[in-house]
Amino acid sequence: MKLVPLGDKVVLRQLVAEETTKSGIVLPGQAKEKPQQAEVIAVGPGGMVDGKEVTMQVKVGDKVIYSKYAGTEVKLDEEEFIIVKQSDIVAIVED
């Protein structure tokens, strides 16, 4: 199955990164707060949203930082995704 977002929506997959404390203890993904960094999986077409023209500024494969409590969590084929509005994405992470 495939998620196809509508309007200005973006489908994200959270990046799970293990974190090491200053003392060298590795914290697994569930022992800390949810990350706010994710990879863009699918992007809606943009267009007219609430009477305003929306141009999509992110693309599939981008790594982004999104608002902490934004979006709708969806589980599909045992994978978890977050669907957010483009305006809930605060930055694109460039390597």
C-alpha positions in Angstrom: 0.0 0.0 0.0 1.0 3.6 -0.6 0.0 6.8 1.1 -0.8 9.7 -1.3 -1.2 13.0 0.6 -3.7 15.6 -0.6 -3.3 19.4 -0.8 -0.5 20.8 1.3 0.0 17.5 3.3 3.4 15.7 3.7 4.0 12.1 4.8 7.0 11.7 7.1 8.8 8.8 8.6 10.5 9.6 11.9 14.2 9.1 12.0 15.1 6.8 14.9 18.5 7.6 16.3 20.0 6.1 19.3 21.4 8.6 21.7 24.4 8.2 23.8 24.5 10.1 27.2 27.7 11.9 28.4 28.5 8.9 30.5 28.4 6.6 27.5 25.0 4.9 28.1 23.1 4.2 24.9 19.4 5.1 25.1 17.2 3.1 22.8 14.5 5.0 20.8 11.7 4.5 23.2 13.6 5.7 26.3 13.6 9.3 25.2 11.3 11.9 23.7 10.0 11.4 20.2 12.4 12.9 17.7 11.3 15.9 15.7 13.4 14.9 12.7 11.9 12.9 9.9 12.4 11.9 6.3 9.8 13.0 3.7 8.1 9.9 2.1 5.4 11.6 0.0 4.4 15.2 -0.8 0.9 16.5 -1.8 0.4 18.5 -4.9 -0.1 21.9 -3.2 -2.4 24.2 -5.0 -5.2 26.2 -3.4 -5.5 25.6 0.3 -7.9 27.7 2.4 -8.0 30.3 -0.4 -4.3 30.7 -0.7 -1.9 29.3 -3.3 0.5 26.8 -1.7 3.7 25.8 -3.4 5.4 22.7 -2.0 8.9 23.5 -0.8 9.9 20.0 0.3 10.5 16.9 -1.8 10.7 13.2 -1.3 13.9 12.2 0.5 14.4 15.5 2.3 15.2 15.3 6.0 13.2 17.8 7.9 12.4 19.1 11.4 8.7 19.4 12.2 6.7 21.0 15.1 6.7 18.8 18.2 2.9 18.1 18.4 2.1 18.4 14.7 0.4 15.9 12.5 -1.6 12.7 12.5 0.1 9.4 13.2 -0.8 6.5 10.9 0.3 2.9 10.9 0.4 1.1 7.5 1.9 -2.3 6.8 3.6 -2.3 10.3 5.3 1.0 9.6 4.5 4.3 11.4 4.1 7.5 9.5 3.1 11.1 10.4 1.0 13.2 8.1 1.6 16.9 8.6 0.8 20.2 6.8 3.8 21.7 5.1 3.5 24.7 7.4 4.2 22.3 10.4 7.7 21.7 8.9 10.0 24.2 10.3 13.3 23.4 8.5 15.0 21.2 5.9 18.2 19.5 7.2 21.0 19.8 4.6 24.1 17.6 4.9 
